[in-house]
């Protein structure tokens, strides 16, 4: 896969992680402002699982491709922690941490993943990525 495709995957992964964070922050406010949104057939757990199924492959491929070029281990560590954090939180977060804890853990994992992708993206746009 070429460099532009890898950069596109990083952008997609950053967008996916940012959407997760936006969902956690804006979701409760939107429900207060527009209670009719509760009638939508999509529950919160379904959304989390759906996003994890989008974020994990996109992030994994983008980070793998970038790390094979620039060889920065920090990108790999941050992405791994972010992906694991999102996965565990999506599956067990509500039961283990409660609603607020789940949102905070999801935000923390999303920020780790966004930072990993931003670093990967920056390195691959610079001369560090051949």
Secondary structure, 3 states (H helix, E strand, C coil): CCHHHHHHHHHHHHHHHHHHHHHHHHHHHHHHHCHHHHHCCCCHHHHHHHHHHHHHHHHHHHHHHHHHHHCCHHHHHHHHHHHHHHHHHHHHHHHHHHHHHHHHHHHHHHHHHHHHHHHHHHHHHCCCCC
